[in-house]
Amino acid sequence: MRREVKYGLIGGSAALVAGVVGGITLFGGSDDTSPQAVRAADAKAGDQVPQVPTGPLTADEVHTTAQQFLTAWQSGDTAKAAGLTDSPDTAKGALADFAKQARFSKVRLTPGAPAGDKVPYTVAAEIGFKGAKAPFSYGTSVRVQRDKTTGEPRVAWQPAALYPGLGKGDTLRTGEAEAPPIKAVDRNGTELTPEAHPALAGVLESLRSKYGDKTDGKPGVELYIHRAKSAEANGQQPDKTLKVLAKGTPGVLKTTLDARLQAAAEKAVKGKSSASAAAVRPSTGEILALANSPEKGFNVAAQGSLAPGSTMKIVTAALLLDKGLTAPDKPHPCPQYVTVGGWKFQNLNKSEIKSGTFAQSFAASCNNAFISQAEKLADDDLTKEARDVFGIGLNWQTGIPTFDGAVPVQHDAQMAASLIGQGGVRMNPLTVASLAATVRAGSFHQPYLVAPSLDNRTLAKAPGAMKPETAAGLKSLMRLTATSGTGAEAMAGIGGDIGAKTGSAEVDNQDKPNAWFTAYRDDVAAAAVVPASGHGGSNAGPVVRAILTAS
């Protein structure tokens, strides 16, 4: 049964190192060919020279400014190098800190051929700390642009000029690592490595950064990126090891992951241009799997912020049941059109369920069965239900950076759109899996990846409780969806206590909607999103099915 409906609106109201041995000619030539010297020479020849040059930089200006910057940097004249950037004070401090903290020696800068305003170069050096030494090289680049006030060409300063990928406040450091290496293991003691599970590479770095010093491991000597504390607080990347000079002793860190389910999740999303999945244990909240395609980069499964589409109807249905506005077997038609706040909503292909029950509308995922209830609700009702019953937005302490969802208070048409997971509602596979897990368990259990006893953190608690009749009603709705509704194709042949919900979230300027699917089987709940792919059951459903059948 594929009546996934459309959310539609139709009308409405320092140097690298001091004392570098020897030197190299960076770009060739030693004549004074600075832009200032060129303009002075032109002026003597009688040419007219504008007081403030404008327009694109010439190839000579890019070439010469980059040469002067790199020459000053390598020679140890950080003040001169910084003076050639558009942010002298910031650049001077960063260059000085770099020289002290990176512990590079025998540095050589080798420029590549400029491409427009971009000048690439490689850095080759020896890094050392307390007798431990190792060679290290990498490539990065700078851009040269015209200063808007003076017209002079200047290096556009960015931390990435020091090392690619550095952000504001990040530093490159060599020394004893801030945390020992870890040997992360799953719930059954199986080791989890980035080689075996590439999708976990970022997660393992986060775990080491946060919990390495809470194991019995000993830190080694490393060159690493030290992330700014503000970045860590915002859920961005953890510290990253670039080179190991002396190995430390790994400490064992037990996680809640299940290597078998993790492998199944990774296999299920592999090969898709974009897809993410998560699995949790409903009875406890333990995170069993997190997977993304592509494997490297942002962890959409746990940190993504996407409209969840009709999977949000799990929360909306709970709200309507809690308020006594409907019941699974109660007549609850789904009209072709509904107008809220001056906006006219229509179902996909103008479909309708004229004389159906709420269970039928839920199983068919008929939008207007939910939107039609908007005027009976207060603006903050959905927000409260999501927070107080399903734990959304309660600052989850999972052990890794996560986004725990957002259901803002909205009004009129935007509030109506929120009821079907559009508007301002934002989720990811982990939060959506938690919605299904809450239905299966009958109450919210905050997802977590590392036992809270390890660092004495407090897990989030939902301030409210699901009414028994609501819990029973939701389970019946999700079972019907899994057996004869929009989730039946993906759930065919799966036994046990099952339930499912599909979702298709429309995105501006995107031909196909983001496909969502969430389901549970006994004590495993999973969710997946496959962006820009279409129907949730057909595209995200197989990903969730692969996880559930591996359990």
N, C-alpha and C positions, 0 to 999 in steps of 0.2 A: 504494500500500500504506500504509494509515493505521492503524498499531497503536501509536501513541504511547501509552504506558501511564501509569497513574496512580500517583503517589507517595502511598501511603496507609498508615496505621497503623490496625490494628483491635485494640485492647486492648494491655496491656503494663504493665510495672512503672514770667566777665568780661562786659562788655556787648557788644552788637553793634558799637558804636563809641563812643569817648569824644567828648563834645562834640557830640551830635546837635543839629542846628539845628531849633528849634521843637519841637512835640510834638503828640500827638493824645490825645483822650479815648478810652480803650480800650473801655470798656463803658458809658460814660455815668455821670454823677453824680460828686460829689466828697465826699459825706458819709462819715464813718467807719462803714462797715458790716462791719468785720471780724468774724469769728465771736466773737473775744474781746469786742469791744465789744457785740455783740448779747447775749451771755450776761451781761455785766455789767449791761446795761440790764434784762434780764429779772430778774436777781437783785434789783436795786433795786425792781422792781415786785412783789417778793414771790414770784416763781416759784421752784420748786425746780430747781436746776441740778446735774446729776450732775458729780462731780469729773472723771471720764474719760468723755467722750461715746462712745457706741458706735452701731452701726447704720449704715445707708447715709447718705451725705452728702446734705444738702439741695441744691436747685438754687442757693440763695443762697450756700452754702458753696463750691460749685464755681465759681460766677460770681465771687465776691469773691476767692478765693485765686488764681485765674488772672489776675484783673485786677491784683492786687498784684504777682504774679510778673513779668508782662509790663511793667508800668509801671516796676518797679525795673530790669529788664533794659535797657529802652530808655534810661532816664535815666543809665545808667552805673554804678549801684550794684550791682555784682556780688555783694557780700557779702550784701546784703539779698535779692536774687533767689535766691541759693543757699540762704539760710536758710529760704526758703519751700519747699524741696524735702526729700525724704526722704533725701538724701545730700549734705549741705551742702559737705563738703570736696571731693568729686569734682566737683560741679556748679560750685563756685567756680573751680576750676582750669580746667575745660573752658570756662567762659564767658570767663575771662581770656585763655586761649590763642586762643579764637575771635576776640576783638577784635583781637589782634595779628596773627594769621595770615591771616584772611580778607580784611582790608583793605577793609571796607565803610564807606561814608560815606553821609550823607543817608538814614539808615535810617528806615523807617516800618513799624510793626507794625499790621496790620489784623485784628482778631479776627472770627471767624465765630460763628454761633450755637452755643452749647454743646449737645451731644447726650449726655445722661446725664453721665458723669464725664469725657467727652472734650471738649476745647476746641480747635477748629482755628483757625489764624491764618495770614496770609500775611506774608511779609517782602519789602519792596521796598527796594532800595538801589543805590548806585553803587559799583562796584568799580574800583580803580585801582592801578597799579604803574608807577613810572618813566615817567610821562606817558601811559601807555596806560590808557584808561578805557572802561567799558561799563556799561549798566544791567543789573540782574539781579533777578529776583523768583522766589519759589517759595512753596509752601504746606507747612505741617507742623502738628503738634498736640502737646498735652500732655494727660496724664490727671491728675486730682486724686483722691486717696484718703485715707482716714483713717489717721493714725499709730496703730499698735497700742498704743504706750506712752502717749502723751499724749492721744490722741483728736483732736488738731488735724488739720484738713485740710492736706494737703501735695501738692505736685506730685511725681508719681512720676518721678524723674529717669531719663532715657534719652538717650544721645547723639543720637538722632533728633529730640530737641527743638530741636537746632541746625540740623539738615538731615535730611530723610527718607533713610533707608538707611544712616546712619552707624552703625558698630558700635563695640564697645569698643576704645578706643585710636585710632580713626580721627579724622582732623582735616580741616577744610576750609581750603585754602590758596590764596592768590593770589600768583603770582610766576613766575619762570622755571620752566618745566616741568622735572621731573626727568629726562625723556627726550625726545628729539626725536620728532616724528611720524614714522611709517614709511609707506612705500609697499610693502606686502607683495605679493609676486608668487608665482605657482605655479611648478612645476618647469619650465614652458615659457615663463615670463616674462609671463604674463597677470596683470594687477593683480587683487587680491582686495580688494573693498571691502565694508563692512557693508551698503551699499545693494544691491549685487548678490547678496551672500550673507549675509542676516541671521543665519543660524545661526552665522556665524563672528565676530559682533560681540565676544563675550567673549574668544574666542581671539585676535583681533587686538589687543585691549586688553592681554592678557597678554604677547603678543609685543612690543608697544611698551614695556611696563614693563620687560621683561627684556633686550631687545636693542636698543632705540632708541639707546642711547649707544654701541653697537658698530657703528653705521652712520655714513655721512658726513653725516647730517642735523644741523640746528641747532635747538635748542629755541625755542619761542615763549613768550609770556606767557599764562598760563591761570589760571582758577579751577578747582581740581580737588580731588577727594577723595583724600587721602593715606592709604592703608590701613596699619593697624598691621602691623609686621613679623611678629608672631606669626600674624596672619591669613594673610599671604602664605605663611608656612612651612607652614600647614595646608591649603594648596591652595584658599584662598578667593579672593574677587574681587581683581583687581589695581586699581591706581590708576585713577580715572575722571575724564576731562575733563568739566567742566560748562559752561564758557564760555571761548571763545578771545578774548583781548584783542588779541593781536598774533600773527599766524601765524608758525610756524617753517618751516624747510625740511625736507621729508620726506627720510629716508634709505631707500634701497632695501634690503629684506630678503627674501631668497629662501627659500621654504619648499619642503617636499616635496609639498605638496598638488597635486592635479590638478583644475583648474577644471571640466573636463568631468564628472569623476566626482563632484566636490563638488555640482555642479548636479543631477546625477542623484539623489544621495542626498537632497538637500533636497527635490526634487520627490516622491520616493518616500515620505517621512514626512509631507509637508505634508497638512494636513487631518485628520490623526489627532489625537485628544485628547492622546495621549501616545505617542511612539515615538522611538527613537534608532538611529543606525547609524554604523558605522565601516568603513574599508577600508584595507588595508596592502599593501605589496609584499613577498611572502614572501622573495624573494632578498636583500633589504636591510633590511627593517623599516621602510622609509619610509611614513609615514602619508599616504594619498592623499585621504581624505575623512573628515569628521566632521559629522554632522547631527543635529538634535534638533527635535522638535515637542512643546511650543511652542518657537519659535525663541529667545525671550529667557528668561533665567534659568539655572538650574543645568545644567552641561554633563554630562548623563547619559552621553553617548556615551564620554567619556574619564574621567569622575570618578564615575560611578554605582557603587553597591555593591548588587548584586542577586543573588539565587540564580540560577544559570545553567541550572538544570534539566538535561535530558539532553545538552546540549552538553558538559557535564563528562565524559560517557562517552568522549570523545576521550582524555582523560587517563587515565581508569580503564582503558580498553582497552589503552593503552600500558603501563600498570603490569602488567596481567595477562599481556600478551605478553612483556614484559621478564622476568617471573618464570617464564615457561614454564608458566603455569597454563592456558593455552588457546592456540588458533591459529585463524585464520579458518575453515579447513575442518574443525576438530575438533568432534566432537559436544559440544554445550553447551546443554542444555535450559533453558527458562525456565518454571519451575513457577508455578502460580497463587498459591501462598503460600510465604513464607519467614519464619522467626522468627529474630531476632537480638537478643540482649540483652533478652529478654523481650517484645519487640515483634513483632507479626505483620504483615508487609507483604503487600499484595495488588496484583496488576496491575489496570489499568483494565478494568472489566467482567469481572473474574476471568478474563481471557484467559490463554492459555499457549501455549508452543511445546514440545511433548513430546519430539520427536526431532530437533530442529533443530541446526544448526551455530552456532558463535559468530558467524559472518558474518550468518546469518539473524536472530539475536537482536539484533545491532547494527543492522542495517538496519531492523528493525521497532521498534527502541528499546525493547526489552522489559526493564523494570526489574529483575525478579528474577533475570535472567541475571547481573547484576552484583552485586546485593545478596547472592546466594547464595555469593559468594566472600569475603565479609567475614571469616568466621572463619579463613580461610587467610592473612589479612594482619595485619601489625603495625599498631598504631594510627597510626604516623607514616609508613607506606609511601606513602599518597596524597599527603601533604604533601611528602615528598621528591621524588616523581615530578614533581609540579606545579612545584616550585622548580628542581630540578636538571636537568630535561629541557626543561620548557616556560617557564622563567624567571618564573614567577608569584611575586610578593612580593619581587622583587630590587631594589626602589627604582629604577625606571626613570627615566632622565634624558631625557625626551622633548623638552624645551624649553618645555612648558606644564604647568600643574598636571594631574596624572593620578593615578588610583588603579590600581595594578598588580595587583590581585586579592589574595585571601586564601583559603588552604586550611588552616585550623587543625587541629592534632592533636586528634582526638576518639576516643571510646570506644563500644563496643557499638552500640546502635541509631543514635546520632548519627553514628558513623563509617560505618555502613552507608548511612545517608541521604546522606552526603557523596559516596559513590561514584556517585550519580545526580544530583549537583549541588544537593542540598538541605542540610539541617543548617546548618553554619556557613560553607559555601562562598559566596564573594561575588565577582562579576565585573561587567563592563560590556561593551558592544559592542567596545571596543578590545581588551580582554584576550581576549575570545572569538574575535575575528578573528585575534588572534595565535596562538591554539591551532591554528586551521585553517592559518594560514600556516606554522607550525612543521611540520605534517604535510607540506604541499606541498614545503617546502624541505628537509626531513629534519633540520633543526636550528633552534634558536631564534635569531632576530635581533631585538634589542630595538627596538620601534617608536620612531620619533622624527619630529619635525616640522620641526626646524631642524638643519642639519649640526652635529655635535659640534665640528668644527674652529673654528666661530665663537667659542666660549667655552671651548674645551679641556676640555669635560666628558667623562667616561668613560661609555660605554654599558655597561649590565649584560651580563654574560656568564653563561650557564648553566654551572654547574660540572660537569655531566655531559653525556653524549652519547647520542643515541638509537641503539640497536642497529640495524644495517642491516636485519635481518629484521623488527624491529619497525616501522621506517619503511615498509618495503614492505607489511607487513601492514595498517598503518593506512591507507595510500593505497587499498588494495584494499577495505577496509571502507567508507571514505567514498565511493568510486566506486560501490559497490553501493547505498549509501543514496541517492545522487544519481540513479541510473538505474532502480532498481526498488524502493527502500525508501521511507521516510517523506518523503524529500526529492525524490522523482521529479516530483511535481506542479509544484513551483517551478522545477525544473531542466530541465524538458522542452524539448528542442530546442536546448539550449546545448551547443556543441561544445568541443573542446579537452580538455586534461587537467583533469578536474573531480572534485570531491568535495564532500560535504555532510553536515550533521548537524542534526537538528531538536531542539527542546527545549520543554518545557512545565513551567514552575516554579510549583508551588502556593504560594499566599500565604494566611495566616490571614485570615479574614473577607473573602475575595474570592471572588465567585461563579465567575469564570473564571480560569484560570492565566495567568501571563505567557508570552507566546509568544516563542520564540527560534528563530533560524535562523542558521547559519554555513555558508559554502561558499567554495570557490576555483575559479577558472578560469584556468589557466596561471599568470601571475605577478601575479594580483590575488586577494586574500582579503578577504572582507567578513563582517560580522555585524550583526544587528539584533535589537532587542527591542521588542515591542509589548505593554505591560502590560495585564493583565486582558482579553485578547482571545480566548484559547483555544489551539487547536492551532498549533504553531510553523510547520509547513510551509505552512498556509493563510493565516496572518496576518503572520508575519515573513518568510516565504519570498519573497513578491513584492517586498519592499523590497530584499533582497539580490540577487534576480534583476535588478532595474532597474540596480543598480550594476555587476554583472558584465557585462551586455549592453551597457553604455555604455563598457566598457573596450576 
